Amino acid sequence: MAGRIWLIEGIRPLDRQLRGEDGGSGIRNGLPEPGERLRGDVLIRLGRDEAPAFERFGQAQGAWLWNGRAEQVLQLGQAETARRLRREGFVTAFSAERDVRRATGGRPAAGPRPWKGPTDGFAAGGGASTFRVFVFGLDTAHVEPYPLEFRRARELERRLARASARALYVLGLDSGTVVWRVGRDGRLGAISSLSPWLEDEGEEWREKLGEGLASFANDWAVEHRMPVRVTLGADPEFALLSAEGKIVPASRYLPKRGAAGCDSMRVGGTIRWPLGELRPTPSADPKELAEALRRLLARSAALTAGAAVSFRAGAAPVRGLPLGGHLHVSGAALTGERLRALDNAVALPLRLLEPPEANRRRPRYGSLGDYRPKSHGGFEYRTPPSWLVSPRLARGTLALAKVAAEHSRLLADDRPLDDDRMRDAFYGGDRRRLMEGAERIYQAVRETPGYAAYREEIDPLFRAIGEGRHWDETVDLRRKWRIPIPYSPPTRN
């Protein structure tokens, strides 16, 4: 019977009632019987046990094997692991990198230079403290020791937890341990080692891990019993530009709160509100959500009546001010499988449609697997740029997000970005390889039950990809949305 969860040995002191078949958790202890059908099951590897035989013989085909890439990651070596992490926006301080620097007279190892990532927010610093972060999935983590001596200890703990989960995720892992070196002020840090395995680190971690396993088992049981139906929300940003191409602060015309408002950012230690942001009421229908965005754009246009400004969207219509098109997903659990489906079905096609210069915002913004859990439930997918450029792009993006979130299990059979060469292409701009990936994910999307309802929204995006087209970030998006531009009277001298 599909839908079971198998906990493969690794952390032995977990509660018997969690791991036993008679505990009501739905989690089975140990290995399946030889020849047992596992399609639709989840097999969770936490410890250092040898790869199970059923994986080698194909018995696990169609199952979700957590940390199925553990051996591959271990074989990468420190230098290659560090390269992949740096590509994704992380700063690293592995011992192998230090050895290379000594051997090359202090020059850095080949590959991308270190940078701050979208979810870690800190880089290497002097007088560093060491933290080990144990991670299960994307939302269960334990930081050891607790950063009590830091001024904002809880905030640092949260950032370490989410950054560690994403570091494992970008390597194709679902759980593991990440070691950080963090500077004295808590703002700067680097990954010094990483392992796909978890250890028994005492009662507090065992309790957290048990709760995480139980929560995952409950979510998996619910999603297996009935079709997943997600509700989508969004908060895409746009910029107001003067005739000279300068940013006009959105707060000059739009309220800070409300459905059509502006977004804040810190500039030189000061909070400013330069960007417009639309916050439509969430909807289960991408078409309704797109129509709500049109109404909010019209309201924003009315609020700027008489102003000599143009509305711009996209990835980076103004250099140094990247825009986001964050998507909010509720009604489905935050899992690595679902996040990978969104990366492949949403981020990969948008990468081919954005103008070439848009890649300059990465990896600080627009990196794969950028997410944030929401306190009210659900999660925010933060990788996409602002897709407000046109209604066609908006409808297609929302439709792809809907299909990916609801059918992530079906899309798991062919995810182009699971291939590290495709990830190199994503960040490096290898269009030929990305086109191959787009064709594969388009075929996978078409084979889902959700595609038929949204083919009119999805097909035009892939048609544009095939024709080599890019969106235009220099056009006033109100024209694309057919929103009347209020008359702006000439200024008097």
QUIZI-V52001 format. One record per pair of residues at least 4 apart in sequence whose ideal C-beta (glycine too) atoms are under 6 Angstrom apart, sorted by the first residue. I is the first residue (numbers start at 1). J is the second residue. D is the distance in Angstrom with one decimal. If there is no record, write none. Layout:
i:j:d
I:J:D
I:J:D
This chain:
i:j:d
2:39:5.9
2:40:2.8
3:40:5.7
3:224:3.7
4:28:6.0
4:41:4.7
5:26:5.9
5:27:4.8
5:42:4.7
5:217:5.4
6:28:5.1
6:43:4.7
7:19:5.6
7:27:5.3
7:29:5.8
7:44:5.3
8:45:4.9
9:47:5.9
9:49:5.4
10:46:3.3
10:47:2.1
11:46:5.3
11:198:5.9
11:200:5.3
13:200:5.6
14:18:5.6
14:19:5.4
14:210:6.0
15:210:5.7
16:20:5.2
17:23:3.7
18:25:5.3
18:210:5.1
19:27:5.9
19:29:4.4
21:28:5.5
25:214:5.8
25:217:5.4
26:217:4.7
26:221:5.5
27:217:5.3
31:52:5.9
32:36:4.2
32:38:6.0
38:59:5.9
38:60:5.1
38:63:4.2
39:62:3.2
41:63:4.7
42:64:4.7
43:63:5.7
43:65:4.8
44:66:4.4
45:66:5.6
45:67:4.4
46:198:4.8
47:197:5.8
48:197:5.1
51:55:5.5
51:71:5.9
54:59:3.6
54:60:5.4
55:60:5.0
60:65:5.5
66:174:4.1
67:173:5.5
67:174:5.4
67:196:5.2
69:73:5.7
69:172:4.0
70:196:3.9
73:171:5.3
73:196:5.5
76:80:4.2
76:81:4.8
78:94:4.3
78:96:3.4
79:96:4.7
82:92:4.1
82:94:4.7
82:97:5.5
83:111:4.3
85:90:4.2
85:92:5.2
86:92:5.9
86:112:4.8
86:114:5.7
87:112:5.5
87:427:5.5
88:170:4.4
88:367:5.7
89:117:2.9
89:118:5.5
89:363:3.4
89:367:4.9
90:117:4.8
90:120:5.9
90:167:5.9
90:191:5.8
91:114:4.4
91:123:4.3
91:124:5.5
91:190:4.3
92:190:5.7
92:191:5.0
93:124:5.4
93:181:5.7
93:190:4.1
93:192:4.9
97:109:5.4
100:109:4.4
101:106:5.6
116:123:5.4
118:364:6.0
118:367:4.9
118:370:4.7
119:162:5.5
119:163:5.2
119:166:4.9
119:370:6.0
120:163:3.7
121:159:5.8
122:187:5.3
122:188:4.7
122:189:4.0
123:188:4.9
124:190:3.8
125:183:2.5
125:188:3.4
127:184:4.8
128:181:4.0
128:182:5.7
128:183:5.5
129:182:5.3
130:181:5.9
131:143:5.7
131:160:6.0
131:180:4.8
132:144:4.9
132:179:5.3
133:141:5.8
133:143:5.3
133:160:5.3
133:164:3.9
133:178:4.8
134:142:4.7
134:177:5.4
134:198:5.6
134:205:5.8
135:141:4.8
135:164:5.1
135:165:5.0
135:168:5.7
135:175:5.7
135:176:5.9
136:140:4.2
136:175:4.7
136:209:5.6
136:212:4.6
138:165:4.9
138:334:5.3
139:334:5.7
139:373:5.5
140:208:6.0
140:212:3.1
141:161:3.6
142:205:4.4
142:208:5.2
143:157:4.9
143:160:5.2
144:201:5.9
147:153:4.7
147:156:4.7
147:157:6.0
148:153:5.6
150:156:5.1
150:186:4.4
152:156:5.9
156:186:4.6
159:163:5.9
164:178:3.9
166:369:5.5
167:178:5.4
168:173:4.1
168:176:4.8
169:336:5.7
169:369:4.9
170:369:5.6
173:196:5.1
174:336:5.0
175:198:5.9
176:195:5.5
176:196:4.4
177:195:4.7
178:194:5.2
179:192:5.0
179:193:4.4
180:189:5.1
181:190:5.4
181:192:5.1
182:189:3.8
183:188:3.7
201:205:4.2
219:333:3.7
220:224:6.0
223:228:5.3
228:332:5.1
228:406:4.6
229:331:5.8
230:329:5.5
230:331:4.4
230:332:4.8
230:405:4.6
230:406:5.6
231:282:4.8
231:284:5.0
231:330:4.9
231:331:5.1
232:289:5.7
233:282:3.7
233:328:3.4
234:327:5.5
235:277:5.4
235:279:5.1
235:326:5.3
236:278:5.7
236:325:4.3
236:386:4.8
236:388:4.7
237:263:5.7
237:275:4.7
237:277:5.1
237:323:4.5
237:324:5.5
237:386:5.1
238:276:4.6
238:311:5.4
238:313:4.6
238:388:5.5
239:275:5.9
239:312:4.8
239:317:5.9
239:318:5.7
240:248:4.2
240:250:5.6
240:309:4.4
241:245:5.7
241:310:5.1
241:312:5.5
242:246:4.7
242:248:5.3
243:308:5.7
247:274:5.6
247:318:5.9
248:309:5.2
249:274:5.2
250:254:4.9
250:262:3.8
250:275:5.5
250:276:4.2
251:262:5.0
251:273:3.6
253:303:5.1
253:304:4.6
254:261:5.4
254:262:4.6
254:276:5.7
254:303:5.7
255:261:5.0
256:261:5.8
256:262:5.9
257:261:5.5
259:279:5.0
259:296:5.5
260:278:6.0
260:296:4.5
260:299:4.5
260:300:4.7
261:277:5.8
262:273:4.5
262:276:5.5
263:275:4.5
263:277:4.1
264:271:5.4
264:273:5.2
266:271:5.9
267:272:4.9
276:300:6.0
278:293:5.6
278:296:4.4
280:289:5.9
280:292:3.7
280:293:5.5
280:296:5.9
283:288:4.4
283:289:4.5
286:398:3.6
286:399:4.6
286:402:5.1
289:398:5.5
290:394:5.1
290:395:4.6
290:398:6.0
294:481:5.8
297:481:5.6
297:483:5.5
298:483:5.1
301:478:5.7
301:483:5.3
304:309:5.8
305:486:3.6
306:488:5.7
308:488:4.9
310:476:4.2
311:476:5.5
311:477:4.8
311:478:5.2
312:317:3.9
313:386:4.3
313:388:3.8
313:389:4.9
313:477:5.1
314:386:5.9
314:389:5.2
314:473:3.5
315:354:5.0
315:358:3.4
315:361:6.0
315:385:3.6
316:322:4.8
316:358:5.5
316:361:5.1
317:473:4.1
322:361:4.0
322:365:4.4
323:386:3.8
325:384:4.3
325:385:5.5
325:386:4.3
325:387:4.5
326:380:5.3
326:382:5.1
327:381:4.5
327:401:5.1
328:380:5.3
329:378:5.4
329:379:5.8
329:405:5.1
330:377:5.7
330:378:3.2
332:405:5.4
334:379:4.3
337:408:5.0
337:412:5.8
338:408:4.3
339:369:5.7
339:371:5.9
340:415:5.6
341:345:5.8
341:404:4.2
341:408:3.7
341:411:4.5
342:346:5.1
342:381:5.2
342:404:4.9
343:347:4.8
343:368:4.8
343:417:5.5
344:348:5.4
344:415:4.7
344:416:6.0
344:417:5.2
344:441:5.0
345:400:5.0
345:404:3.8
345:441:5.6
345:445:5.8
346:400:5.0
346:401:5.4
347:368:6.0
347:383:4.8
348:437:5.6
349:438:5.7
349:461:5.7
350:384:5.7
351:426:5.8
352:434:5.5
352:438:5.7
352:465:4.8
353:471:5.7
354:358:4.0
355:470:4.7
359:429:5.7
361:365:4.4
361:366:5.3
362:366:4.9
362:367:5.9
363:367:4.5
370:382:4.1
370:383:4.7
371:379:5.5
371:381:5.8
372:380:4.5
373:379:5.1
374:378:5.1
374:379:5.8
374:380:5.9
387:393:4.9
387:394:5.4
387:397:4.3
388:477:5.7
389:393:5.2
389:471:4.5
389:477:5.8
390:480:4.1
391:481:5.5
392:460:5.6
395:457:4.3
396:457:5.0
396:458:5.8
396:461:3.9
399:454:3.7
399:457:3.9
399:458:5.2
403:407:5.7
403:445:5.8
403:448:5.7
403:450:4.3
406:450:5.5
407:411:5.9
407:448:4.1
407:450:5.6
410:448:5.3
411:444:5.3
414:440:5.6
414:444:5.0
416:422:4.8
416:437:3.3
416:440:5.1
416:441:5.9
417:422:5.2
417:423:5.8
422:437:5.2
424:428:5.4
425:430:3.6
425:433:4.0
425:434:5.1
438:465:5.4
442:462:4.8
445:451:5.6
446:451:5.2
451:455:5.8
454:458:5.4
455:459:5.4
459:463:6.0
464:469:4.4
478:483:4.3
478:485:5.4
